[in-house]
Amino acid sequence: MQCAFSHPNYLALVGLTGCALPKATSGAPIWPTGVVGSLSHDSRVAVAAVGRRRDFSALEINIEPAAPLPSELLDLVATPQERAEIGEDPYHGRLLLAAKEAVYKALDPLDHTFPDHHDVRISLTNRRVIVRNGRSFELRFRIFKHLLVLAFLRACNDDTI
């Protein structure tokens, strides 16, 4: 196995020190037992999120450049309710896409599925995500030179609604 990440400070946040993070042949990190996490990067910035499995069933982070999303892509990704919520904000279309991508990555190990864009309904105002299968994720995000999105499912909320 190749090491995807060996910086000890991030894993130290969950009580692991001196622990390398190997990667699978797919390139995905292989998290230590009892740990959930996510890595994301673009050409300039890399971010990580880690947590204890006892606290989070799923945890995914996504980073995108702070740039408007082309309208034809927004039409493909956003539900009518999402379009109404984001209005004319030039960044919220890409923020919506970044949030959906984080949720897609979080759902894969849980449900072994990759939903359609309209199967994931996001409220940026309420920082909530409802997936057609009933799962409910929370969101945290920041807009700066990049758009940073964290989607997570608390362990106490891992059953479908």
MODELLER restraints for C-alpha pairs under 7 A, 6 or more apart:
rsr = mdl.restraints
at = mdl.atoms
rsr.add(forms.Gaussian(group=physical.xy_distance, feature=features.Distance(at['CA:1:A'], at['CA:22:A']), mean=6.00, stdev=0.5))
rsr.add(forms.Gaussian(group=physical.xy_distance, feature=features.Distance(at['CA:1:A'], at['CA:23:A']), mean=6.27, stdev=0.5))
rsr.add(forms.Gaussian(group=physical.xy_distance, feature=features.Distance(at['CA:1:A'], at['CA:24:A']), mean=6.77, stdev=0.5))
rsr.add(forms.Gaussian(group=physical.xy_distance, feature=features.Distance(at['CA:2:A'], at['CA:22:A']), mean=5.57, stdev=0.5))
rsr.add(forms.Gaussian(group=physical.xy_distance, feature=features.Distance(at['CA:2:A'], at['CA:23:A']), mean=5.76, stdev=0.5))
rsr.add(forms.Gaussian(group=physical.xy_distance, feature=features.Distance(at['CA:3:A'], at['CA:20:A']), mean=6.70, stdev=0.5))
rsr.add(forms.Gaussian(group=physical.xy_distance, feature=features.Distance(at['CA:3:A'], at['CA:21:A']), mean=5.80, stdev=0.5))
rsr.add(forms.Gaussian(group=physical.xy_distance, feature=features.Distance(at['CA:3:A'], at['CA:22:A']), mean=4.12, stdev=0.5))
rsr.add(forms.Gaussian(group=physical.xy_distance, feature=features.Distance(at['CA:3:A'], at['CA:23:A']), mean=5.76, stdev=0.5))
rsr.add(forms.Gaussian(group=physical.xy_distance, feature=features.Distance(at['CA:4:A'], at['CA:21:A']), mean=5.92, stdev=0.5))
rsr.add(forms.Gaussian(group=physical.xy_distance, feature=features.Distance(at['CA:4:A'], at['CA:22:A']), mean=5.28, stdev=0.5))
rsr.add(forms.Gaussian(group=physical.xy_distance, feature=features.Distance(at['CA:4:A'], at['CA:23:A']), mean=5.16, stdev=0.5))
rsr.add(forms.Gaussian(group=physical.xy_distance, feature=features.Distance(at['CA:4:A'], at['CA:29:A']), mean=6.29, stdev=0.5))
rsr.add(forms.Gaussian(group=physical.xy_distance, feature=features.Distance(at['CA:5:A'], at['CA:20:A']), mean=6.39, stdev=0.5))
rsr.add(forms.Gaussian(group=physical.xy_distance, feature=features.Distance(at['CA:5:A'], at['CA:21:A']), mean=5.07, stdev=0.5))
rsr.add(forms.Gaussian(group=physical.xy_distance, feature=features.Distance(at['CA:5:A'], at['CA:22:A']), mean=6.78, stdev=0.5))
rsr.add(forms.Gaussian(group=physical.xy_distance, feature=features.Distance(at['CA:6:A'], at['CA:19:A']), mean=6.83, stdev=0.5))
rsr.add(forms.Gaussian(group=physical.xy_distance, feature=features.Distance(at['CA:6:A'], at['CA:20:A']), mean=4.36, stdev=0.5))
rsr.add(forms.Gaussian(group=physical.xy_distance, feature=features.Distance(at['CA:6:A'], at['CA:21:A']), mean=5.59, stdev=0.5))
rsr.add(forms.Gaussian(group=physical.xy_distance, feature=features.Distance(at['CA:8:A'], at['CA:17:A']), mean=5.63, stdev=0.5))
rsr.add(forms.Gaussian(group=physical.xy_distance, feature=features.Distance(at['CA:8:A'], at['CA:18:A']), mean=5.55, stdev=0.5))
rsr.add(forms.Gaussian(group=physical.xy_distance, feature=features.Distance(at['CA:8:A'], at['CA:19:A']), mean=6.37, stdev=0.5))
rsr.add(forms.Gaussian(group=physical.xy_distance, feature=features.Distance(at['CA:11:A'], at['CA:17:A']), mean=6.40, stdev=0.5))
rsr.add(forms.Gaussian(group=physical.xy_distance, feature=features.Distance(at['CA:14:A'], at['CA:51:A']), mean=6.18, stdev=0.5))
rsr.add(forms.Gaussian(group=physical.xy_distance, feature=features.Distance(at['CA:14:A'], at['CA:52:A']), mean=6.43, stdev=0.5))
rsr.add(forms.Gaussian(group=physical.xy_distance, feature=features.Distance(at['CA:21:A'], at['CA:29:A']), mean=6.47, stdev=0.5))
rsr.add(forms.Gaussian(group=physical.xy_distance, feature=features.Distance(at['CA:21:A'], at['CA:30:A']), mean=6.30, stdev=0.5))
rsr.add(forms.Gaussian(group=physical.xy_distance, feature=features.Distance(at['CA:21:A'], at['CA:31:A']), mean=6.44, stdev=0.5))
rsr.add(forms.Gaussian(group=physical.xy_distance, feature=features.Distance(at['CA:22:A'], at['CA:29:A']), mean=5.94, stdev=0.5))
rsr.add(forms.Gaussian(group=physical.xy_distance, feature=features.Distance(at['CA:22:A'], at['CA:30:A']), mean=5.58, stdev=0.5))
rsr.add(forms.Gaussian(group=physical.xy_distance, feature=features.Distance(at['CA:23:A'], at['CA:29:A']), mean=4.24, stdev=0.5))
rsr.add(forms.Gaussian(group=physical.xy_distance, feature=features.Distance(at['CA:23:A'], at['CA:30:A']), mean=5.29, stdev=0.5))
rsr.add(forms.Gaussian(group=physical.xy_distance, feature=features.Distance(at['CA:24:A'], at['CA:30:A']), mean=6.34, stdev=0.5))
rsr.add(forms.Gaussian(group=physical.xy_distance, feature=features.Distance(at['CA:31:A'], at['CA:37:A']), mean=6.94, stdev=0.5))
rsr.add(forms.Gaussian(group=physical.xy_distance, feature=features.Distance(at['CA:34:A'], at['CA:52:A']), mean=5.85, stdev=0.5))
rsr.add(forms.Gaussian(group=physical.xy_distance, feature=features.Distance(at['CA:34:A'], at['CA:53:A']), mean=5.02, stdev=0.5))
rsr.add(forms.Gaussian(group=physical.xy_distance, feature=features.Distance(at['CA:35:A'], at['CA:50:A']), mean=6.99, stdev=0.5))
rsr.add(forms.Gaussian(group=physical.xy_distance, feature=features.Distance(at['CA:35:A'], at['CA:51:A']), mean=5.82, stdev=0.5))
rsr.add(forms.Gaussian(group=physical.xy_distance, feature=features.Distance(at['CA:35:A'], at['CA:52:A']), mean=4.68, stdev=0.5))
rsr.add(forms.Gaussian(group=physical.xy_distance, feature=features.Distance(at['CA:35:A'], at['CA:53:A']), mean=5.11, stdev=0.5))
rsr.add(forms.Gaussian(group=physical.xy_distance, feature=features.Distance(at['CA:36:A'], at['CA:50:A']), mean=5.78, stdev=0.5))
rsr.add(forms.Gaussian(group=physical.xy_distance, feature=features.Distance(at['CA:36:A'], at['CA:51:A']), mean=5.41, stdev=0.5))
rsr.add(forms.Gaussian(group=physical.xy_distance, feature=features.Distance(at['CA:36:A'], at['CA:52:A']), mean=6.04, stdev=0.5))
rsr.add(forms.Gaussian(group=physical.xy_distance, feature=features.Distance(at['CA:36:A'], at['CA:53:A']), mean=5.63, stdev=0.5))
rsr.add(forms.Gaussian(group=physical.xy_distance, feature=features.Distance(at['CA:36:A'], at['CA:58:A']), mean=6.63, stdev=0.5))
rsr.add(forms.Gaussian(group=physical.xy_distance, feature=features.Distance(at['CA:36:A'], at['CA:59:A']), mean=6.30, stdev=0.5))
rsr.add(forms.Gaussian(group=physical.xy_distance, feature=features.Distance(at['CA:37:A'], at['CA:49:A']), mean=5.31, stdev=0.5))
rsr.add(forms.Gaussian(group=physical.xy_distance, feature=features.Distance(at['CA:37:A'], at['CA:50:A']), mean=4.15, stdev=0.5))
rsr.add(forms.Gaussian(group=physical.xy_distance, feature=features.Distance(at['CA:37:A'], at['CA:51:A']), mean=6.18, stdev=0.5))
rsr.add(forms.Gaussian(group=physical.xy_distance, feature=features.Distance(at['CA:37:A'], at['CA:59:A']), mean=5.65, stdev=0.5))
rsr.add(forms.Gaussian(group=physical.xy_distance, feature=features.Distance(at['CA:37:A'], at['CA:60:A']), mean=6.50, stdev=0.5))
rsr.add(forms.Gaussian(group=physical.xy_distance, feature=features.Distance(at['CA:38:A'], at['CA:48:A']), mean=5.69, stdev=0.5))
rsr.add(forms.Gaussian(group=physical.xy_distance, feature=features.Distance(at['CA:38:A'], at['CA:49:A']), mean=5.31, stdev=0.5))
rsr.add(forms.Gaussian(group=physical.xy_distance, feature=features.Distance(at['CA:38:A'], at['CA:50:A']), mean=6.60, stdev=0.5))
rsr.add(forms.Gaussian(group=physical.xy_distance, feature=features.Distance(at['CA:38:A'], at['CA:59:A']), mean=6.54, stdev=0.5))
rsr.add(forms.Gaussian(group=physical.xy_distance, feature=features.Distance(at['CA:38:A'], at['CA:60:A']), mean=5.00, stdev=0.5))
rsr.add(forms.Gaussian(group=physical.xy_distance, feature=features.Distance(at['CA:38:A'], at['CA:61:A']), mean=5.70, stdev=0.5))
rsr.add(forms.Gaussian(group=physical.xy_distance, feature=features.Distance(at['CA:39:A'], at['CA:47:A']), mean=5.83, stdev=0.5))
rsr.add(forms.Gaussian(group=physical.xy_distance, feature=features.Distance(at['CA:39:A'], at['CA:48:A']), mean=4.52, stdev=0.5))
rsr.add(forms.Gaussian(group=physical.xy_distance, feature=features.Distance(at['CA:39:A'], at['CA:49:A']), mean=6.63, stdev=0.5))
rsr.add(forms.Gaussian(group=physical.xy_distance, feature=features.Distance(at['CA:39:A'], at['CA:61:A']), mean=6.48, stdev=0.5))
rsr.add(forms.Gaussian(group=physical.xy_distance, feature=features.Distance(at['CA:40:A'], at['CA:46:A']), mean=5.79, stdev=0.5))
rsr.add(forms.Gaussian(group=physical.xy_distance, feature=features.Distance(at['CA:40:A'], at['CA:47:A']), mean=5.45, stdev=0.5))
rsr.add(forms.Gaussian(group=physical.xy_distance, feature=features.Distance(at['CA:40:A'], at['CA:48:A']), mean=6.53, stdev=0.5))
rsr.add(forms.Gaussian(group=physical.xy_distance, feature=features.Distance(at['CA:40:A'], at['CA:61:A']), mean=6.31, stdev=0.5))
rsr.add(forms.Gaussian(group=physical.xy_distance, feature=features.Distance(at['CA:40:A'], at['CA:62:A']), mean=5.42, stdev=0.5))
rsr.add(forms.Gaussian(group=physical.xy_distance, feature=features.Distance(at['CA:40:A'], at['CA:63:A']), mean=6.15, stdev=0.5))
rsr.add(forms.Gaussian(group=physical.xy_distance, feature=features.Distance(at['CA:41:A'], at['CA:47:A']), mean=6.19, stdev=0.5))
rsr.add(forms.Gaussian(group=physical.xy_distance, feature=features.Distance(at['CA:41:A'], at['CA:63:A']), mean=6.25, stdev=0.5))
rsr.add(forms.Gaussian(group=physical.xy_distance, feature=features.Distance(at['CA:48:A'], at['CA:61:A']), mean=6.94, stdev=0.5))
rsr.add(forms.Gaussian(group=physical.xy_distance, feature=features.Distance(at['CA:49:A'], at['CA:61:A']), mean=6.35, stdev=0.5))
rsr.add(forms.Gaussian(group=physical.xy_distance, feature=features.Distance(at['CA:54:A'], at['CA:155:A']), mean=6.09, stdev=0.5))
rsr.add(forms.Gaussian(group=physical.xy_distance, feature=features.Distance(at['CA:55:A'], at['CA:154:A']), mean=5.87, stdev=0.5))
rsr.add(forms.Gaussian(group=physical.xy_distance, feature=features.Distance(at['CA:55:A'], at['CA:155:A']), mean=5.06, stdev=0.5))
rsr.add(forms.Gaussian(group=physical.xy_distance, feature=features.Distance(at['CA:56:A'], at['CA:152:A']), mean=6.91, stdev=0.5))
rsr.add(forms.Gaussian(group=physical.xy_distance, feature=features.Distance(at['CA:56:A'], at['CA:153:A']), mean=5.71, stdev=0.5))
rsr.add(forms.Gaussian(group=physical.xy_distance, feature=features.Distance(at['CA:56:A'], at['CA:154:A']), mean=4.35, stdev=0.5))
rsr.add(forms.Gaussian(group=physical.xy_distance, feature=features.Distance(at['CA:56:A'], at['CA:155:A']), mean=4.44, stdev=0.5))
rsr.add(forms.Gaussian(group=physical.xy_distance, feature=features.Distance(at['CA:57:A'], at['CA:153:A']), mean=5.52, stdev=0.5))
rsr.add(forms.Gaussian(group=physical.xy_distance, feature=features.Distance(at['CA:57:A'], at['CA:154:A']), mean=5.76, stdev=0.5))
rsr.add(forms.Gaussian(group=physical.xy_distance, feature=features.Distance(at['CA:57:A'], at['CA:155:A']), mean=4.68, stdev=0.5))
rsr.add(forms.Gaussian(group=physical.xy_distance, feature=features.Distance(at['CA:57:A'], at['CA:158:A']), mean=6.19, stdev=0.5))
rsr.add(forms.Gaussian(group=physical.xy_distance, feature=features.Distance(at['CA:58:A'], at['CA:106:A']), mean=5.57, stdev=0.5))
rsr.add(forms.Gaussian(group=physical.xy_distance, feature=features.Distance(at['CA:58:A'], at['CA:152:A']), mean=5.40, stdev=0.5))
rsr.add(forms.Gaussian(group=physical.xy_distance, feature=features.Distance(at['CA:58:A'], at['CA:153:A']), mean=5.08, stdev=0.5))
rsr.add(forms.Gaussian(group=physical.xy_distance, feature=features.Distance(at['CA:59:A'], at['CA:106:A']), mean=6.28, stdev=0.5))
rsr.add(forms.Gaussian(group=physical.xy_distance, feature=features.Distance(at['CA:59:A'], at['CA:151:A']), mean=5.97, stdev=0.5))
rsr.add(forms.Gaussian(group=physical.xy_distance, feature=features.Distance(at['CA:59:A'], at['CA:152:A']), mean=4.43, stdev=0.5))
rsr.add(forms.Gaussian(group=physical.xy_distance, feature=features.Distance(at['CA:59:A'], at['CA:153:A']), mean=6.58, stdev=0.5))
rsr.add(forms.Gaussian(group=physical.xy_distance, feature=features.Distance(at['CA:60:A'], at['CA:102:A']), mean=5.41, stdev=0.5))
rsr.add(forms.Gaussian(group=physical.xy_distance, feature=features.Distance(at['CA:60:A'], at['CA:105:A']), mean=6.72, stdev=0.5))
rsr.add(forms.Gaussian(group=physical.xy_distance, feature=features.Distance(at['CA:60:A'], at['CA:106:A']), mean=5.70, stdev=0.5))
rsr.add(forms.Gaussian(group=physical.xy_distance, feature=features.Distance(at['CA:60:A'], at['CA:150:A']), mean=5.73, stdev=0.5))
rsr.add(forms.Gaussian(group=physical.xy_distance, feature=features.Distance(at['CA:60:A'], at['CA:151:A']), mean=5.33, stdev=0.5))
rsr.add(forms.Gaussian(group=physical.xy_distance, feature=features.Distance(at['CA:60:A'], at['CA:152:A']), mean=6.34, stdev=0.5))
rsr.add(forms.Gaussian(group=physical.xy_distance, feature=features.Distance(at['CA:61:A'], at['CA:102:A']), mean=5.89, stdev=0.5))
rsr.add(forms.Gaussian(group=physical.xy_distance, feature=features.Distance(at['CA:61:A'], at['CA:149:A']), mean=5.63, stdev=0.5))
rsr.add(forms.Gaussian(group=physical.xy_distance, feature=features.Distance(at['CA:61:A'], at['CA:150:A']), mean=4.45, stdev=0.5))
rsr.add(forms.Gaussian(group=physical.xy_distance, feature=features.Distance(at['CA:61:A'], at['CA:151:A']), mean=6.41, stdev=0.5))
rsr.add(forms.Gaussian(group=physical.xy_distance, feature=features.Distance(at['CA:62:A'], at['CA:98:A']), mean=6.15, stdev=0.5))
rsr.add(forms.Gaussian(group=physical.xy_distance, feature=features.Distance(at['CA:62:A'], at['CA:102:A']), mean=5.70, stdev=0.5))
rsr.add(forms.Gaussian(group=physical.xy_distance, feature=features.Distance(at['CA:62:A'], at['CA:148:A']), mean=5.91, stdev=0.5))
rsr.add(forms.Gaussian(group=physical.xy_distance, feature=features.Distance(at['CA:62:A'], at['CA:149:A']), mean=5.22, stdev=0.5))
rsr.add(forms.Gaussian(group=physical.xy_distance, feature=features.Distance(at['CA:62:A'], at['CA:150:A']), mean=6.54, stdev=0.5))
rsr.add(forms.Gaussian(group=physical.xy_distance, feature=features.Distance(at['CA:63:A'], at['CA:98:A']), mean=6.98, stdev=0.5))
rsr.add(forms.Gaussian(group=physical.xy_distance, feature=features.Distance(at['CA:63:A'], at['CA:146:A']), mean=6.59, stdev=0.5))
rsr.add(forms.Gaussian(group=physical.xy_distance, feature=features.Distance(at['CA:63:A'], at['CA:147:A']), mean=5.54, stdev=0.5))
rsr.add(forms.Gaussian(group=physical.xy_distance, feature=features.Distance(at['CA:63:A'], at['CA:148:A']), mean=4.64, stdev=0.5))
rsr.add(forms.Gaussian(group=physical.xy_distance, feature=features.Distance(at['CA:63:A'], at['CA:149:A']), mean=6.42, stdev=0.5))
rsr.add(forms.Gaussian(group=physical.xy_distance, feature=features.Distance(at['CA:64:A'], at['CA:98:A']), mean=6.67, stdev=0.5))
rsr.add(forms.Gaussian(group=physical.xy_distance, feature=features.Distance(at['CA:64:A'], at['CA:146:A']), mean=5.62, stdev=0.5))
rsr.add(forms.Gaussian(group=physical.xy_distance, feature=features.Distance(at['CA:64:A'], at['CA:147:A']), mean=5.10, stdev=0.5))
rsr.add(forms.Gaussian(group=physical.xy_distance, feature=features.Distance(at['CA:64:A'], at['CA:148:A']), mean=6.70, stdev=0.5))
rsr.add(forms.Gaussian(group=physical.xy_distance, feature=features.Distance(at['CA:65:A'], at['CA:145:A']), mean=6.73, stdev=0.5))
rsr.add(forms.Gaussian(group=physical.xy_distance, feature=features.Distance(at['CA:65:A'], at['CA:146:A']), mean=4.43, stdev=0.5))
rsr.add(forms.Gaussian(group=physical.xy_distance, feature=features.Distance(at['CA:65:A'], at['CA:147:A']), mean=5.92, stdev=0.5))
rsr.add(forms.Gaussian(group=physical.xy_distance, feature=features.Distance(at['CA:66:A'], at['CA:91:A']), mean=6.42, stdev=0.5))
rsr.add(forms.Gaussian(group=physical.xy_distance, feature=features.Distance(at['CA:66:A'], at['CA:144:A']), mean=6.94, stdev=0.5))
rsr.add(forms.Gaussian(group=physical.xy_distance, feature=features.Distance(at['CA:66:A'], at['CA:145:A']), mean=5.54, stdev=0.5))
rsr.add(forms.Gaussian(group=physical.xy_distance, feature=features.Distance(at['CA:66:A'], at['CA:146:A']), mean=4.49, stdev=0.5))
rsr.add(forms.Gaussian(group=physical.xy_distance, feature=features.Distance(at['CA:66:A'], at['CA:147:A']), mean=5.39, stdev=0.5))
rsr.add(forms.Gaussian(group=physical.xy_distance, feature=features.Distance(at['CA:67:A'], at['CA:91:A']), mean=6.02, stdev=0.5))
rsr.add(forms.Gaussian(group=physical.xy_distance, feature=features.Distance(at['CA:68:A'], at['CA:90:A']), mean=5.01, stdev=0.5))
rsr.add(forms.Gaussian(group=physical.xy_distance, feature=features.Distance(at['CA:68:A'], at['CA:91:A']), mean=5.02, stdev=0.5))
rsr.add(forms.Gaussian(group=physical.xy_distance, feature=features.Distance(at['CA:68:A'], at['CA:93:A']), mean=6.66, stdev=0.5))
rsr.add(forms.Gaussian(group=physical.xy_distance, feature=features.Distance(at['CA:68:A'], at['CA:94:A']), mean=6.03, stdev=0.5))
rsr.add(forms.Gaussian(group=physical.xy_distance, feature=features.Distance(at['CA:69:A'], at['CA:93:A']), mean=5.50, stdev=0.5))
rsr.add(forms.Gaussian(group=physical.xy_distance, feature=features.Distance(at['CA:69:A'], at['CA:94:A']), mean=4.94, stdev=0.5))
rsr.add(forms.Gaussian(group=physical.xy_distance, feature=features.Distance(at['CA:74:A'], at['CA:93:A']), mean=6.15, stdev=0.5))
rsr.add(forms.Gaussian(group=physical.xy_distance, feature=features.Distance(at['CA:77:A'], at['CA:97:A']), mean=6.78, stdev=0.5))
rsr.add(forms.Gaussian(group=physical.xy_distance, feature=features.Distance(at['CA:77:A'], at['CA:117:A']), mean=5.26, stdev=0.5))
rsr.add(forms.Gaussian(group=physical.xy_distance, feature=features.Distance(at['CA:77:A'], at['CA:118:A']), mean=6.87, stdev=0.5))
rsr.add(forms.Gaussian(group=physical.xy_distance, feature=features.Distance(at['CA:78:A'], at['CA:118:A']), mean=6.84, stdev=0.5))
rsr.add(forms.Gaussian(group=physical.xy_distance, feature=features.Distance(at['CA:79:A'], at['CA:118:A']), mean=5.94, stdev=0.5))
rsr.add(forms.Gaussian(group=physical.xy_distance, feature=features.Distance(at['CA:82:A'], at['CA:122:A']), mean=6.69, stdev=0.5))
rsr.add(forms.Gaussian(group=physical.xy_distance, feature=features.Distance(at['CA:82:A'], at['CA:123:A']), mean=6.88, stdev=0.5))
rsr.add(forms.Gaussian(group=physical.xy_distance, feature=features.Distance(at['CA:86:A'], at['CA:92:A']), mean=5.77, stdev=0.5))
rsr.add(forms.Gaussian(group=physical.xy_distance, feature=features.Distance(at['CA:86:A'], at['CA:93:A']), mean=6.93, stdev=0.5))
rsr.add(forms.Gaussian(group=physical.xy_distance, feature=features.Distance(at['CA:95:A'], at['CA:147:A']), mean=6.32, stdev=0.5))
rsr.add(forms.Gaussian(group=physical.xy_distance, feature=features.Distance(at['CA:98:A'], at['CA:149:A']), mean=6.59, stdev=0.5))
rsr.add(forms.Gaussian(group=physical.xy_distance, feature=features.Distance(at['CA:99:A'], at['CA:149:A']), mean=5.83, stdev=0.5))
rsr.add(forms.Gaussian(group=physical.xy_distance, feature=features.Distance(at['CA:99:A'], at['CA:151:A']), mean=6.88, stdev=0.5))
rsr.add(forms.Gaussian(group=physical.xy_distance, feature=features.Distance(at['CA:100:A'], at['CA:120:A']), mean=6.82, stdev=0.5))
rsr.add(forms.Gaussian(group=physical.xy_distance, feature=features.Distance(at['CA:102:A'], at['CA:151:A']), mean=5.93, stdev=0.5))
rsr.add(forms.Gaussian(group=physical.xy_distance, feature=features.Distance(at['CA:103:A'], at['CA:151:A']), mean=6.04, stdev=0.5))
rsr.add(forms.Gaussian(group=physical.xy_distance, feature=features.Distance(at['CA:104:A'], at['CA:114:A']), mean=5.94, stdev=0.5))
rsr.add(forms.Gaussian(group=physical.xy_distance, feature=features.Distance(at['CA:104:A'], at['CA:115:A']), mean=6.86, stdev=0.5))
rsr.add(forms.Gaussian(group=physical.xy_distance, feature=features.Distance(at['CA:107:A'], at['CA:113:A']), mean=6.61, stdev=0.5))
rsr.add(forms.Gaussian(group=physical.xy_distance, feature=features.Distance(at['CA:108:A'], at['CA:114:A']), mean=6.28, stdev=0.5))
rsr.add(forms.Gaussian(group=physical.xy_distance, feature=features.Distance(at['CA:119:A'], at['CA:131:A']), mean=5.77, stdev=0.5))
rsr.add(forms.Gaussian(group=physical.xy_distance, feature=features.Distance(at['CA:119:A'], at['CA:132:A']), mean=5.04, stdev=0.5))
rsr.add(forms.Gaussian(group=physical.xy_distance, feature=features.Distance(at['CA:120:A'], at['CA:129:A']), mean=6.81, stdev=0.5))
rsr.add(forms.Gaussian(group=physical.xy_distance, feature=features.Distance(at['CA:120:A'], at['CA:130:A']), mean=6.00, stdev=0.5))
rsr.add(forms.Gaussian(group=physical.xy_distance, feature=features.Distance(at['CA:120:A'], at['CA:131:A']), mean=4.53, stdev=0.5))
rsr.add(forms.Gaussian(group=physical.xy_distance, feature=features.Distance(at['CA:120:A'], at['CA:132:A']), mean=6.34, stdev=0.5))
rsr.add(forms.Gaussian(group=physical.xy_distance, feature=features.Distance(at['CA:121:A'], at['CA:129:A']), mean=5.66, stdev=0.5))
rsr.add(forms.Gaussian(group=physical.xy_distance, feature=features.Distance(at['CA:121:A'], at['CA:130:A']), mean=5.27, stdev=0.5))
rsr.add(forms.Gaussian(group=physical.xy_distance, feature=features.Distance(at['CA:121:A'], at['CA:131:A']), mean=6.22, stdev=0.5))
rsr.add(forms.Gaussian(group=physical.xy_distance, feature=features.Distance(at['CA:122:A'], at['CA:128:A']), mean=6.02, stdev=0.5))
rsr.add(forms.Gaussian(group=physical.xy_distance, feature=features.Distance(at['CA:122:A'], at['CA:129:A']), mean=4.55, stdev=0.5))
rsr.add(forms.Gaussian(group=physical.xy_distance, feature=features.Distance(at['CA:122:A'], at['CA:130:A']), mean=6.59, stdev=0.5))
rsr.add(forms.Gaussian(group=physical.xy_distance, feature=features.Distance(at['CA:123:A'], at['CA:129:A']), mean=6.39, stdev=0.5))
rsr.add(forms.Gaussian(group=physical.xy_distance, feature=features.Distance(at['CA:127:A'], at['CA:138:A']), mean=5.89, stdev=0.5))
rsr.add(forms.Gaussian(group=physical.xy_distance, feature=features.Distance(at['CA:127:A'], at['CA:139:A']), mean=4.76, stdev=0.5))
rsr.add(forms.Gaussian(group=physical.xy_distance, feature=features.Distance(at['CA:127:A'], at['CA:140:A']), mean=6.48, stdev=0.5))
rsr.add(forms.Gaussian(group=physical.xy_distance, feature=features.Distance(at['CA:128:A'], at['CA:137:A']), mean=5.87, stdev=0.5))
rsr.add(forms.Gaussian(group=physical.xy_distance, feature=features.Distance(at['CA:128:A'], at['CA:138:A']), mean=4.74, stdev=0.5))
rsr.add(forms.Gaussian(group=physical.xy_distance, feature=features.Distance(at['CA:128:A'], at['CA:139:A']), mean=5.75, stdev=0.5))
rsr.add(forms.Gaussian(group=physical.xy_distance, feature=features.Distance(at['CA:129:A'], at['CA:136:A']), mean=5.52, stdev=0.5))
rsr.add(forms.Gaussian(group=physical.xy_distance, feature=features.Distance(at['CA:129:A'], at['CA:137:A']), mean=4.90, stdev=0.5))
rsr.add(forms.Gaussian(group=physical.xy_distance, feature=features.Distance(at['CA:129:A'], at['CA:138:A']), mean=6.16, stdev=0.5))
rsr.add(forms.Gaussian(group=physical.xy_distance, feature=features.Distance(at['CA:130:A'], at['CA:136:A']), mean=4.69, stdev=0.5))
rsr.add(forms.Gaussian(group=physical.xy_distance, feature=features.Distance(at['CA:130:A'], at['CA:137:A']), mean=6.55, stdev=0.5))
rsr.add(forms.Gaussian(group=physical.xy_distance, feature=features.Distance(at['CA:134:A'], at['CA:160:A']), mean=4.88, stdev=0.5))
rsr.add(forms.Gaussian(group=physical.xy_distance, feature=features.Distance(at['CA:134:A'], at['CA:161:A']), mean=5.07, stdev=0.5))
rsr.add(forms.Gaussian(group=physical.xy_distance, feature=features.Distance(at['CA:135:A'], at['CA:160:A']), mean=4.82, stdev=0.5))
rsr.add(forms.Gaussian(group=physical.xy_distance, feature=features.Distance(at['CA:135:A'], at['CA:161:A']), mean=6.33, stdev=0.5))
rsr.add(forms.Gaussian(group=physical.xy_distance, feature=features.Distance(at['CA:137:A'], at['CA:151:A']), mean=6.33, stdev=0.5))
rsr.add(forms.Gaussian(group=physical.xy_distance, feature=features.Distance(at['CA:137:A'], at['CA:152:A']), mean=5.47, stdev=0.5))
rsr.add(forms.Gaussian(group=physical.xy_distance, feature=features.Distance(at['CA:137:A'], at['CA:153:A']), mean=4.94, stdev=0.5))
rsr.add(forms.Gaussian(group=physical.xy_distance, feature=features.Distance(at['CA:138:A'], at['CA:151:A']), mean=5.75, stdev=0.5))
rsr.add(forms.Gaussian(group=physical.xy_distance, feature=features.Distance(at['CA:138:A'], at['CA:152:A']), mean=5.44, stdev=0.5))
rsr.add(forms.Gaussian(group=physical.xy_distance, feature=features.Distance(at['CA:138:A'], at['CA:153:A']), mean=6.41, stdev=0.5))
rsr.add(forms.Gaussian(group=physical.xy_distance, feature=features.Distance(at['CA:139:A'], at['CA:149:A']), mean=6.96, stdev=0.5))
rsr.add(forms.Gaussian(group=physical.xy_distance, feature=features.Distance(at['CA:139:A'], at['CA:150:A']), mean=5.61, stdev=0.5))
rsr.add(forms.Gaussian(group=physical.xy_distance, feature=features.Distance(at['CA:139:A'], at['CA:151:A']), mean=4.67, stdev=0.5))
rsr.add(forms.Gaussian(group=physical.xy_distance, feature=features.Distance(at['CA:139:A'], at['CA:152:A']), mean=6.58, stdev=0.5))
rsr.add(forms.Gaussian(group=physical.xy_distance, feature=features.Distance(at['CA:140:A'], at['CA:149:A']), mean=5.86, stdev=0.5))
rsr.add(forms.Gaussian(group=physical.xy_distance, feature=features.Distance(at['CA:140:A'], at['CA:150:A']), mean=5.14, stdev=0.5))
rsr.add(forms.Gaussian(group=physical.xy_distance, feature=features.Distance(at['CA:140:A'], at['CA:151:A']), mean=6.68, stdev=0.5))
rsr.add(forms.Gaussian(group=physical.xy_distance, feature=features.Distance(at['CA:141:A'], at['CA:148:A']), mean=5.34, stdev=0.5))
rsr.add(forms.Gaussian(group=physical.xy_distance, feature=features.Distance(at['CA:141:A'], at['CA:149:A']), mean=4.36, stdev=0.5))
rsr.add(forms.Gaussian(group=physical.xy_distance, feature=features.Distance(at['CA:141:A'], at['CA:150:A']), mean=6.14, stdev=0.5))
rsr.add(forms.Gaussian(group=physical.xy_distance, feature=features.Distance(at['CA:142:A'], at['CA:148:A']), mean=5.24, stdev=0.5))
rsr.add(forms.Gaussian(group=physical.xy_distance, feature=features.Distance(at['CA:142:A'], at['CA:149:A']), mean=6.76, stdev=0.5))
